[in-house]
Amino acid sequence: MVQRRSIRLHGYDYRQNGAYFVTICTHNRMPIFGEIINDEMVLNEAGRVVWKCWCAIPGHYPHAKTDTFIVMPNHVHGIILIDGSVSDSHRGGRLGVGANNYSPLQPTEPQFTSPSKTLGSIIRGFKIGVTKWFRSNTDIPIVWQRNYYEHIIRNEASLHDIRNYIIHNPAKWPDDPNPPQLLNTPPTRGQNLPTPVSPAPGS
Protein backbone atom coordinates (compact mmCIF):
# COMPACT_ATOMS: atom_id res chain seq x y z
CA MET A 1 0.00 0.00 0.00
CA VAL A 2 1.44 3.34 -1.05
CA GLN A 3 1.70 5.95 1.66
CA ARG A 4 1.30 9.55 0.53
CA ARG A 5 3.28 12.24 2.25
CA SER A 6 1.57 15.45 3.23
CA ILE A 7 1.73 18.11 0.54
CA ARG A 8 0.44 20.95 2.68
CA LEU A 9 2.54 23.72 4.22
CA HIS A 10 3.47 22.28 7.61
CA GLY A 11 1.78 24.01 10.51
CA TYR A 12 -0.38 26.32 8.40
CA ASP A 13 -4.11 26.51 9.16
CA TYR A 14 -5.88 26.65 5.79
CA ARG A 15 -9.14 27.62 7.55
CA GLN A 16 -7.77 30.90 8.84
CA ASN A 17 -8.57 34.32 7.41
CA GLY A 18 -6.50 35.17 4.39
CA ALA A 19 -6.13 35.42 0.64
CA TYR A 20 -4.90 32.56 -1.49
CA PHE A 21 -3.71 32.55 -5.11
CA VAL A 22 -4.79 29.23 -6.61
CA THR A 23 -3.96 27.56 -9.92
CA ILE A 24 -5.84 24.45 -11.04
CA CYS A 25 -4.66 22.66 -14.19
CA THR A 26 -6.50 20.32 -16.51
CA HIS A 27 -5.51 16.68 -16.88
CA ASN A 28 -2.45 16.45 -19.13
CA ARG A 29 -2.78 20.22 -19.72
CA MET A 30 -5.63 19.61 -22.18
CA PRO A 31 -6.92 22.94 -23.63
CA ILE A 32 -10.60 22.14 -23.13
CA PHE A 33 -12.05 25.42 -21.85
CA GLY A 34 -11.68 27.57 -24.96
CA GLU A 35 -8.95 29.42 -26.85
CA ILE A 36 -6.96 32.63 -26.86
CA ILE A 37 -7.89 34.99 -29.71
CA ASN A 38 -6.20 38.39 -30.04
CA ASP A 39 -4.84 38.16 -26.49
CA GLU A 40 -8.31 37.50 -25.05
CA MET A 41 -9.74 34.31 -23.61
CA VAL A 42 -12.78 33.07 -25.52
CA LEU A 43 -14.66 30.49 -23.46
CA ASN A 44 -16.39 27.52 -25.04
CA GLU A 45 -19.41 25.89 -23.40
CA ALA A 46 -17.24 23.95 -20.97
CA GLY A 47 -15.28 27.09 -20.11
CA ARG A 48 -18.49 28.93 -19.33
CA VAL A 49 -19.47 26.12 -16.94
CA VAL A 50 -16.10 26.43 -15.22
CA TRP A 51 -16.64 30.20 -14.96
CA LYS A 52 -20.10 29.71 -13.42
CA CYS A 53 -18.83 27.12 -10.93
CA TRP A 54 -16.05 29.45 -9.79
CA CYS A 55 -18.48 32.35 -9.40
CA ALA A 56 -20.75 30.05 -7.38
CA ILE A 57 -18.14 29.33 -4.71
CA PRO A 58 -19.43 31.96 -2.24
CA GLY A 59 -22.95 30.53 -2.54
CA HIS A 60 -21.76 27.11 -1.42
CA TYR A 61 -19.08 28.27 1.05
CA PRO A 62 -20.29 31.32 3.03
CA HIS A 63 -16.85 31.79 4.59
CA ALA A 64 -15.22 32.21 1.14
CA LYS A 65 -15.31 34.98 -1.43
CA THR A 66 -13.80 35.12 -4.89
CA ASP A 67 -11.60 37.95 -6.06
CA THR A 68 -9.88 38.28 -9.47
CA PHE A 69 -9.84 35.08 -11.53
CA ILE A 70 -9.56 33.83 -15.09
CA VAL A 71 -10.40 30.62 -16.92
CA MET A 72 -7.63 29.80 -19.40
CA PRO A 73 -7.65 27.02 -22.04
CA ASN A 74 -5.97 24.50 -19.73
CA HIS A 75 -5.99 26.02 -16.25
CA VAL A 76 -7.76 28.36 -13.87
CA HIS A 77 -6.07 31.15 -11.93
CA GLY A 78 -8.01 32.70 -9.06
CA ILE A 79 -7.82 34.42 -5.71
CA ILE A 80 -9.95 33.03 -2.88
CA LEU A 81 -10.52 35.03 0.30
CA ILE A 82 -11.40 33.11 3.45
CA ASP A 83 -13.09 34.53 6.54
CA GLY A 84 -13.21 31.76 9.14
CA SER A 85 -15.51 33.80 11.39
CA VAL A 86 -18.45 33.37 8.99
CA SER A 87 -20.71 30.43 9.79
CA ASP A 88 -22.40 28.26 7.18
CA SER A 89 -25.80 29.68 8.17
CA HIS A 90 -25.08 33.33 7.37
CA ARG A 91 -22.76 35.70 5.59
CA GLY A 92 -20.99 38.71 7.05
CA GLY A 93 -17.73 40.16 8.27
CA ARG A 94 -14.88 41.72 6.35
CA LEU A 95 -11.88 40.06 4.77
CA GLY A 96 -9.61 43.09 4.69
CA VAL A 97 -9.50 43.25 0.88
CA GLY A 98 -12.07 43.91 -1.81
CA ALA A 99 -13.97 40.96 -3.26
CA ASN A 100 -16.81 40.16 -5.60
CA ASN A 101 -19.99 38.50 -4.39
CA TYR A 102 -21.64 36.10 -6.81
CA SER A 103 -25.02 34.39 -6.72
CA PRO A 104 -25.05 30.60 -6.32
CA LEU A 105 -25.71 28.44 -9.35
CA GLN A 106 -29.29 27.69 -10.30
CA PRO A 107 -30.48 24.10 -9.63
CA THR A 108 -29.92 23.23 -13.30
CA GLU A 109 -26.20 23.87 -12.95
CA PRO A 110 -23.59 21.53 -11.38
CA GLN A 111 -23.83 21.60 -7.59
CA PHE A 112 -21.11 21.00 -5.02
CA THR A 113 -20.94 21.02 -1.25
CA SER A 114 -18.37 20.32 1.45
CA PRO A 115 -18.46 19.75 5.22
CA SER A 116 -15.14 21.52 5.71
CA LYS A 117 -13.99 25.13 5.73
CA THR A 118 -10.49 24.54 4.40
CA LEU A 119 -9.14 25.88 1.12
CA GLY A 120 -8.73 22.29 -0.03
CA SER A 121 -12.39 21.52 0.50
CA ILE A 122 -13.40 24.55 -1.58
CA ILE A 123 -11.18 23.53 -4.48
CA ARG A 124 -12.34 19.92 -4.23
CA GLY A 125 -15.99 20.98 -4.39
CA PHE A 126 -15.33 23.25 -7.37
CA LYS A 127 -13.52 20.48 -9.25
CA ILE A 128 -16.28 17.98 -8.53
CA GLY A 129 -18.95 20.35 -9.85
CA VAL A 130 -17.07 20.84 -13.14
CA THR A 131 -16.29 17.14 -13.49
CA LYS A 132 -19.95 16.20 -13.06
CA TRP A 133 -20.89 18.46 -15.95
CA PHE A 134 -18.16 17.03 -18.18
CA ARG A 135 -19.18 13.44 -17.48
CA SER A 136 -22.80 14.24 -18.24
CA ASN A 137 -22.20 16.28 -21.38
CA THR A 138 -18.90 15.16 -22.94
CA ASP A 139 -16.77 12.07 -23.43
CA ILE A 140 -14.03 13.44 -21.13
CA PRO A 141 -14.10 11.51 -17.82
CA ILE A 142 -11.00 13.09 -16.22
CA VAL A 143 -10.93 16.87 -16.25
CA TRP A 144 -8.40 17.94 -13.65
CA GLN A 145 -4.82 17.29 -12.74
CA ARG A 146 -4.59 15.83 -9.24
CA ASN A 147 -4.32 18.50 -6.52
CA TYR A 148 -3.59 22.16 -7.22
CA TYR A 149 -1.06 24.95 -6.70
CA GLU A 150 -1.49 27.64 -4.09
CA HIS A 151 0.33 30.69 -2.85
CA ILE A 152 -0.51 32.40 0.45
CA ILE A 153 -0.90 36.12 -0.26
CA ARG A 154 0.73 37.87 2.67
CA ASN A 155 0.31 41.59 1.91
CA GLU A 156 -1.53 44.15 -0.23
CA ALA A 157 1.41 44.64 -2.60
CA SER A 158 1.48 40.94 -3.41
CA LEU A 159 -2.30 40.93 -3.85
CA HIS A 160 -2.04 43.83 -6.32
CA ASP A 161 0.69 42.11 -8.35
CA ILE A 162 -1.17 38.82 -8.51
CA ARG A 163 -4.39 40.52 -9.60
CA ASN A 164 -2.49 42.17 -12.46
CA TYR A 165 -0.81 38.89 -13.34
CA ILE A 166 -4.18 37.13 -13.60
CA ILE A 167 -5.75 39.91 -15.67
CA HIS A 168 -2.89 39.91 -18.20
CA ASN A 169 -2.53 36.13 -18.36
CA PRO A 170 -4.15 35.70 -21.82
CA ALA A 171 -1.59 38.03 -23.43
CA LYS A 172 1.20 35.73 -22.21
CA TRP A 173 -0.38 32.61 -23.72
CA PRO A 174 1.49 32.54 -27.10
CA ASP A 175 4.83 32.51 -25.29
CA ASP A 176 3.89 30.19 -22.46
CA PRO A 177 0.76 28.02 -22.81
CA ASN A 178 1.51 26.38 -19.47
CA PRO A 179 1.12 28.16 -16.12
CA PRO A 180 4.37 29.85 -15.01
CA GLN A 181 6.46 28.05 -12.38
CA LEU A 182 4.31 24.94 -12.92
CA LEU A 183 5.86 23.25 -15.95
CA ASN A 184 7.58 19.98 -14.99
CA THR A 185 6.72 20.66 -11.35
CA PRO A 186 4.54 18.25 -9.36
CA PRO A 187 1.45 19.94 -7.92
CA THR A 188 1.40 20.53 -4.20
CA ARG A 189 -1.16 22.28 -2.06
CA GLY A 190 1.56 23.42 0.33
CA GLN A 191 3.95 24.70 -2.31
CA ASN A 192 4.70 28.36 -1.64
CA LEU A 193 5.12 29.68 -5.20
CA PRO A 194 7.01 32.86 -6.05
CA THR A 195 4.81 35.92 -6.26
CA PRO A 196 4.06 36.79 -9.91
CA VAL A 197 4.99 40.36 -10.75
CA SER A 198 3.13 42.40 -13.35
CA PRO A 199 5.21 44.00 -16.14
CA ALA A 200 6.36 47.55 -15.68
CA PRO A 201 4.41 50.25 -17.56
CA GLY A 202 5.60 50.52 -21.14
CA SER A 203 7.52 47.23 -21.07
C-alpha positions as a printed Julia matrix, in Angstrom:
203×3 Matrix{Float64}:
   0.0    0.0     0.0
   1.44   3.34   -1.05
   1.7    5.95    1.66
   1.3    9.55    0.53
   3.28  12.24    2.25
   1.57  15.45    3.23
   1.73  18.11    0.54
   0.44  20.95    2.68
   2.54  23.72    4.22
   3.47  22.28    7.61
   1.78  24.01   10.51
  -0.38  26.32    8.4
  -4.11  26.51    9.16
  -5.88  26.65    5.79
  -9.14  27.62    7.55
  -7.77  30.9     8.84
  -8.57  34.32    7.41
  -6.5   35.17    4.39
  -6.13  35.42    0.64
  -4.9   32.56   -1.49
  -3.71  32.55   -5.11
  -4.79  29.23   -6.61
  -3.96  27.56   -9.92
  -5.84  24.45  -11.04
  -4.66  22.66  -14.19
  -6.5   20.32  -16.51
  -5.51  16.68  -16.88
  -2.45  16.45  -19.13
  -2.78  20.22  -19.72
  -5.63  19.61  -22.18
  -6.92  22.94  -23.63
 -10.6   22.14  -23.13
 -12.05  25.42  -21.85
 -11.68  27.57  -24.96
  -8.95  29.42  -26.85
  -6.96  32.63  -26.86
  -7.89  34.99  -29.71
  -6.2   38.39  -30.04
  -4.84  38.16  -26.49
  -8.31  37.5   -25.05
  -9.74  34.31  -23.61
 -12.78  33.07  -25.52
 -14.66  30.49  -23.46
 -16.39  27.52  -25.04
 -19.41  25.89  -23.4
 -17.24  23.95  -20.97
 -15.28  27.09  -20.11
 -18.49  28.93  -19.33
 -19.47  26.12  -16.94
 -16.1   26.43  -15.22
 -16.64  30.2   -14.96
 -20.1   29.71  -13.42
 -18.83  27.12  -10.93
 -16.05  29.45   -9.79
 -18.48  32.35   -9.4
 -20.75  30.05   -7.38
 -18.14  29.33   -4.71
 -19.43  31.96   -2.24
 -22.95  30.53   -2.54
 -21.76  27.11   -1.42
 -19.08  28.27    1.05
 -20.29  31.32    3.03
 -16.85  31.79    4.59
 -15.22  32.21    1.14
 -15.31  34.98   -1.43
 -13.8   35.12   -4.89
 -11.6   37.95   -6.06
  -9.88  38.28   -9.47
  -9.84  35.08  -11.53
  -9.56  33.83  -15.09
 -10.4   30.62  -16.92
  -7.63  29.8   -19.4
  -7.65  27.02  -22.04
  -5.97  24.5   -19.73
  -5.99  26.02  -16.25
  -7.76  28.36  -13.87
  -6.07  31.15  -11.93
  -8.01  32.7    -9.06
  -7.82  34.42   -5.71
  -9.95  33.03   -2.88
 -10.52  35.03    0.3
 -11.4   33.11    3.45
 -13.09  34.53    6.54
 -13.21  31.76    9.14
 -15.51  33.8    11.39
 -18.45  33.37    8.99
 -20.71  30.43    9.79
 -22.4   28.26    7.18
 -25.8   29.68    8.17
 -25.08  33.33    7.37
 -22.76  35.7     5.59
 -20.99  38.71    7.05
 -17.73  40.16    8.27
 -14.88  41.72    6.35
 -11.88  40.06    4.77
  -9.61  43.09    4.69
  -9.5   43.25    0.88
 -12.07  43.91   -1.81
 -13.97  40.96   -3.26
 -16.81  40.16   -5.6
 -19.99  38.5    -4.39
 -21.64  36.1    -6.81
 -25.02  34.39   -6.72
 -25.05  30.6    -6.32
 -25.71  28.44   -9.35
 -29.29  27.69  -10.3
 -30.48  24.1    -9.63
 -29.92  23.23  -13.3
 -26.2   23.87  -12.95
 -23.59  21.53  -11.38
 -23.83  21.6    -7.59
 -21.11  21.0    -5.02
 -20.94  21.02   -1.25
 -18.37  20.32    1.45
 -18.46  19.75    5.22
 -15.14  21.52    5.71
 -13.99  25.13    5.73
 -10.49  24.54    4.4
  -9.14  25.88    1.12
  -8.73  22.29   -0.03
 -12.39  21.52    0.5
 -13.4   24.55   -1.58
 -11.18  23.53   -4.48
 -12.34  19.92   -4.23
 -15.99  20.98   -4.39
 -15.33  23.25   -7.37
 -13.52  20.48   -9.25
 -16.28  17.98   -8.53
 -18.95  20.35   -9.85
 -17.07  20.84  -13.14
 -16.29  17.14  -13.49
 -19.95  16.2   -13.06
 -20.89  18.46  -15.95
 -18.16  17.03  -18.18
 -19.18  13.44  -17.48
 -22.8   14.24  -18.24
 -22.2   16.28  -21.38
 -18.9   15.16  -22.94
 -16.77  12.07  -23.43
 -14.03  13.44  -21.13
 -14.1   11.51  -17.82
 -11.0   13.09  -16.22
 -10.93  16.87  -16.25
  -8.4   17.94  -13.65
  -4.82  17.29  -12.74
  -4.59  15.83   -9.24
  -4.32  18.5    -6.52
  -3.59  22.16   -7.22
  -1.06  24.95   -6.7
  -1.49  27.64   -4.09
   0.33  30.69   -2.85
  -0.51  32.4     0.45
  -0.9   36.12   -0.26
   0.73  37.87    2.67
   0.31  41.59    1.91
  -1.53  44.15   -0.23
   1.41  44.64   -2.6
   1.48  40.94   -3.41
  -2.3   40.93   -3.85
  -2.04  43.83   -6.32
   0.69  42.11   -8.35
  -1.17  38.82   -8.51
  -4.39  40.52   -9.6
  -2.49  42.17  -12.46
  -0.81  38.89  -13.34
  -4.18  37.13  -13.6
  -5.75  39.91  -15.67
  -2.89  39.91  -18.2
  -2.53  36.13  -18.36
  -4.15  35.7   -21.82
  -1.59  38.03  -23.43
   1.2   35.73  -22.21
  -0.38  32.61  -23.72
   1.49  32.54  -27.1
   4.83  32.51  -25.29
   3.89  30.19  -22.46
   0.76  28.02  -22.81
   1.51  26.38  -19.47
   1.12  28.16  -16.12
   4.37  29.85  -15.01
   6.46  28.05  -12.38
   4.31  24.94  -12.92
   5.86  23.25  -15.95
   7.58  19.98  -14.99
   6.72  20.66  -11.35
   4.54  18.25   -9.36
   1.45  19.94   -7.92
   1.4   20.53   -4.2
  -1.16  22.28   -2.06
   1.56  23.42    0.33
   3.95  24.7    -2.31
   4.7   28.36   -1.64
   5.12  29.68   -5.2
   7.01  32.86   -6.05
   4.81  35.92   -6.26
   4.06  36.79   -9.91
   4.99  40.36  -10.75
   3.13  42.4   -13.35
   5.21  44.0   -16.14
   6.36  47.55  -15.68
   4.41  50.25  -17.56
   5.6   50.52  -21.14
   7.52  47.23  -21.07
